[in-house]
Amino acid sequence: MRRRKKFLDEQADKMNEFMRGWVLQAGDKLKEDVRSTLESGKTPSRGLKDIDVSCSKYANALKGELERLVLDGWDEGYGKWAQHAGGTKRAAGKRPLTKPQLKTKLPSTLKAFIDNKAESTAEDQLVNLRIRAVYTAQKGVDDGLSVEQILADLTDLINEYATSSKITQGADSAAVQSFNTGEQQFYKTQVADELHAFEYIAILDDKTTQWCRACNGHTYTPWGTAYNAVNPPKHFGCRSMLEPIWKRTGEVLPPPDNFIPSVPITGAF
């Protein structure tokens, strides 16, 4: 669990740097458009409000980052299955797909997740930046600032936004959701018949939310209603996971309790 946390923390940091770079790049383009608009003599009502921001390049680049993490999550699930199975062939004689095999052709469910997550994240971050930038430029015009003063204010705004919680939380959720989705899809599509349940595992320390603390140790029917209600991450900074409980020949396991806490989710998405 600690190894997983360390890995996801590192991936969230990498994702944050990746997103920050794209936000700063989009900010530079916004400043160019603002300068061009103001130097052309257009007023805010005739020019600034028409400034747009393109999200497609950022979204496409982000898809590559999310795919990498989805594949890593898939590989995590494969490793746990291999440890359980002892690397032997199953009764059906067919082994689950490995990470290299999956990479050649992503299933439609994983591709849809990657596409939707990348496009919604890129649009949310860049459109929000565009709104703030245009507002700042319009306010500068209203206050009688020079073009250079307005651009300096925009530079400060963009740099602050690039390191804001909007970006850091977006990076954290993208990294953790992608990894967890890849792992869970491995279980669901490759070895579902070998699963008995999932156990909710939380890191218990001073950062643990009430929600994760309440879920810790409870067990869930794979892909049931309760599973869907608790499947992490449910909030920013979540470090919890669902650990597979495998069926074992001749062993009778207790049924999942499917416990759903009544406490609120602090920092929910």
Salt bridges, closest charged atoms under 4 A:
ASP9 OD2 - LYS5 NZ 2.57
GLU10 OE2 - LYS6 NZ 2.69
ASP28 OD1 - LYS31 NZ 3.90
ASP33 OD2 - LYS29 NZ 3.02
GLU39 OE2 - ARG35 NH1 3.28
ASP50 OD1 - LYS49 NZ 3.44
GLU65 OE1 - ARG68 NH2 3.16
ASP72 OD1 - LYS99 NZ 2.70
GLU76 OE2 - ARG3 NH2 2.84
GLU76 OE2 - ARG4 NH1 3.88
GLU76 OE2 - LYS80 NZ 3.99
ASP115 OD1 - LYS63 NZ 3.67
ASP115 OD2 - LYS111 NZ 2.91
GLU119 OE2 - LYS63 NZ 2.98
ASP124 OD2 - LYS166 NZ 2.92
ASP143 OD2 - LYS139 NZ 2.86
GLU148 OE2 - ARG35 NH1 2.87
GLU183 OE1 - ARG4 NH2 2.85
GLU183 OE2 - LYS80 NZ 3.07
ASP193 OD1 - ARG90 NH1 3.63
GLU194 OE1 - HIS84 NE2 3.56
GLU194 OE2 - ARG90 NH1 2.98
ASP205 OD1 - ARG239 NH2 2.88
GLU243 OE1 - LYS80 NZ 2.90
ASP257 OD2 - HIS218 ND1 3.11
